[in-house]
Amino acid sequence: MSPAHEVSYLTIHGHRRAFVKVGEGPVLLLLHGLGCDHTTWDPIIDTLARRYTVIAPDLLGHGLSDKPRADYSVGGYANGMRDLLTCLGIDKVTVVGHSFGGGVAMQFAYQFPERTERLVLVASGGLGPEVTPVIRAITTPGFHQAMHLLMLPGVRHATTGAMRVLARTGWQLTRDLDEVAEIYESFKSPATRHAIRHVVRAVVDWQGQIVTMADRAYLTEEMPMAVVWGRNDQVIPVSHANNAARLAPSARVKVIPNAGHFPHKDHPERFAKILHEFVRSTTPATYSRARFRTLIRNGRPSDTLAEVTSLSGA
């Protein structure tokens, strides 16, 4: 594990936002998943910083950033990332999003194509309805009451301890429990629980994910896109990588064997190599307002309509 990186802070629209900024070169914006923070990228930050400027924020409601009563939609998060980059004097980035952060990355690329050079989705949300029942449970009416009991010190310590022990067994079904334990531990803060519940309700209901890139995937033909997944992902099924390949045929899809929902942590060197090779071998997207307008006016190609309907559950 890499040593902790220095955290910086900026107050934007009255809310303090935490982020790590290291390295020099082309800019990579790393967006973490639900309940995580910038430390999820620790295993790869130093490797990437040898070639790139790496920016890894704590999304609003997560980590060391403020947890206000605010807009926790994917669009709101995309706006927040634009504003953070603007304050840092950064015009364009390759945006890398993990899990929920992948949904934010897709929204950022859609809302701000003029600022997006490439899009990298890592075990991303937004590519199909399926998601672990644990996340769906956060939307239920009894969530706060149940979490209050589960956060009692004795219960919390015993649960996180058991998760960490199981994570060390090497079993495929338990490999991600060390990260889950960190997320669970963060829920001891009522403000965190409140923020996370708002985030989940914006993208998930009792049937699964409700936000999808399916209807806008055709726009990626103008932007280099890569999709990376762990073959043994128990949170969002690896079959969603195939969904991405159908919706965006030009996307590069990499499935990493013996990896779960956090392939960048399970195999950091391989992940960093995949990311570097993608950036090195692709030309940054060049935004054309006229071309983007034409794409939107023409809409989805007819041969993707079946996939869009299937993924949206219509």
N, C-alpha and C positions, 0 to 999 in steps of 0.2 A: 504494500500500500504506500502510495506517495505521501510525503509529509503534507500537512495542511498548507493551503495556499492563502496568501494575504487577501483578506476580504475588504473591498472598498464599498462605499455607500454614496448614493445620490438620492436626493429628495425630489421627486417628480410629481406634480399635481398634489402636493401635500403628503405624499406617502414615501417613506424611506425604502429604497430598493438596494439589496445587497448583490454584489457580483464579484467575480474573480476575473482579472484581466492580466494575462501573461503572454510573453513571446512577441515576435515581430514577423511581419509578412502578411500575406492574404488573410482575411479575417474569417474565422469560424465562430459561429454563434451556436453554443451548445445548450439545448433546452431539455431540462430534466422532466421526469414523469410525475404522476400524481403522488403527493405525499413525500416526495423526495426533495433534494436540494442540489446545489452545485457539487457537493461531495460525491455524488454518484459517478461523476466524471474523473475523480481523482486518479484512477489507474492509468488514464491516457493523457491527462492534461500536459504533463511534462514532456512526453514523447511528441505530442502535436506542437508544443510551443517551440520546438527546435526549428520548425519551418513556418509556423503560422502565428498570427495574433489570435489567441483563444479568449473568448468571452463566455463565461459560464455564470449566468445570473441565478439567483433564487427568485422564482416567479412570485408575484404578489400572493400572500397567503401561505407561503412556504418558507422554510428555513429561517434565515435571519432578516428577511424582508418583512415589512409591516403586514398585518392581517386585518385590514379594515372591513367595514361593511361597504362593499364595492362591487364593481362589474367583474365577475369571474367567468365570463364567457370566453370562448376561444378568440372571438373578435376583439374583446377587450384586452386579452393577453397580447395579441398581435400588435395592437396599438401601443401597448406598454413597451414592447420590444423596439418598435420604431422610435419611440420617444427616448428610450435609453441610448440607442445607437446615435440618435441626433445629438444628445448631450455629450456623447463621447467623441463627436466629430467623425463618425464612421458612416460612409455613404452606402457601401455594398458589402454583403456577406454571403458566405455559404452557410445555410441554416441547417442544423442537425437536430432533429427532435426525437426523443425517446418516449414511447408509450403516449401518455396524454400530451407530452411535449411535441410529439409528431403531429398531433392535430393542430397545435399552435403553429408549428412550422409550416404546415400546409396552408393555414389561414394567412400567415404572414406572406408566403409566396404569392397567394391569390390577391391579397389586398395591396401588396407593395412589390409588384414584379420588377419595378425599376430599381429596387434595392436588393434583389435576390439574384445571386449568381448561380447557385445550385441548391438542390433540395435533397436532403438525406433523411430517410425515415428509418428509425430503429425500433422494431417490435411495436409499430405505431398503432394508435387508435385511428378511427376514421376509415378503415378499409373493410368493414363488415360489422354485423350486429353482435357477434359473440364476444363475451367478456366474462371473466371469472365471477361467480355469484357473490364473492366477498365484496367486490366493488358495487354490484347492484344493491347489496344490503345497505349501503350507506344512504340510499335514497328512501329507505323505509321510515315510517313515522316513529318507530321506537329506537332509532339509532342513538340519539343523545342519551336516553335513559340507559340503554345497554352499555354504551361506552363509559358512562359514569361509574358503573359497577366494575367494568373491566379495567378501569384506570386506578382502582384502589391499589395502594402500593404493593401489598403482598401478591395480589393477583397479577399485576403488571410485571413485577420482577420474575415471578414464576413462569409466566407465559413467554416473555422475551428470552429467558434463559433456556426454556425448552426449544424454542425456535432456533436459537443459535446452535444448540447441540445437534438438532436434526439436520441443520444446514451442513454440518461437518461430516455427515455420514456418507456423502457422495451420491445419495439416491437422486434420481432424476426428479421425482415429485417434490423433493424438499430442498433442492439446490438454491432456490431464491429466498429461503426463509431468513437468512441473515439480513437481507435488505428489507424484508417485510417487518422484521423485528425493529429496525430503525424507524420505519414508518409508524408502527404501532406505538413505539416509545414517544414519538412526537405528539401523539394524540392526547398526552396528559395535559396539554394546553387547551383549554376550552376555545380560545380564539382560533387555534389551528383546526380543531374539529369543526367549528362553524364555517371556516373558510373552505375546507375540503368538501364539506357537504354541499356548499353552493357550487363548487367546481363540478362535482359529480352530477348534480341535478341538471347542469347545463348541457351535459353530453350523454347521460345514461338514464334510462328508466328501467322498470322491472323487466322489460323484454330484452334489454341490452343497449348497445350503443345507438344513439339517435343522430349523431353528427357524422357525416360521411363525405369523402372527397369524390364519390362516384360520379356525381353530376358535373364536376369541374375537372376531372382528370385529364380531359383532352387538352386543357391549357398547358399541360406539362410538355407537350411536344416542342415548345419553345424554350424549355429549361432542362438542363441535365438533371437527372433524378436517379438516386440509388436507394435501394431498400435492403436492409440487413435484418435478419431474424435469427433467433436461436431455435434449433430444431426441436428442443424439448420445452418450449415455452408453455407454461401452465396458466398464464394470465390471459394472453391473447393468442389464439391458435396460429401456428405457423402457416396454415392454409391461407391466411390473409395475405401472405407474401405472394401467393399465386393470384389472389384477387388483384393485387397491385400490378402484376405482370399483364393481366388481361386488360385492365383499365388504362394502363400506360405502357404499351408495348416497347417503347424505347427505353424504359427504365432498366437499370442494372439491378438484378436481384441476387443477393448472396444469402444463403442459409448456412449457418455455422453449426457443425455437428457438436454434440456434447455441450450445448449451451442452452440456457433457459431464457427468461424474460430480460436478462441484463447481459447480453453478449459482450458488451464493452467492458464488463467486469469479469466475466468468465474467461475471456480470451483477449485481454487488452492489447497485446502486441499484434495479434492477427487483425483485430478490429482497426487499430491505428493504421496498419498496412493497407487494409481495404479502403479506408477513408482517403489516405494519401494517394493511392493509385487512382481512385475516382477523380480527385481534384486535379492531379497531375495530367491525366489523360483526357480531360474534357475542357472545352472552351466555355468561359463564363457566359451566361445568357446576356444578350443585349436587348434591352427593352425598346420596343417600337410601339408607340401609342396606336398607330394606324393598324399594325398587325394584330395587336391585342384586341382592338375594336372589331376587326374582321372575324377573329376567332369566336368572340362572344356572339356576334350577330349570326354567324353560321351555326353555332351551337354544337352539340355532340354529334359525332359521326353516327350514322344510323346503325352501324354494326356493333356499337357498344351499348345500344339501348337495352338489350336483354340483360347484360351484366349490371347495368345501373339499376334496373328494376329488381333484379335478384338481390343485390346488396342492400337496397333500401327497404326490402321486405314488402314491397308493394304487391 
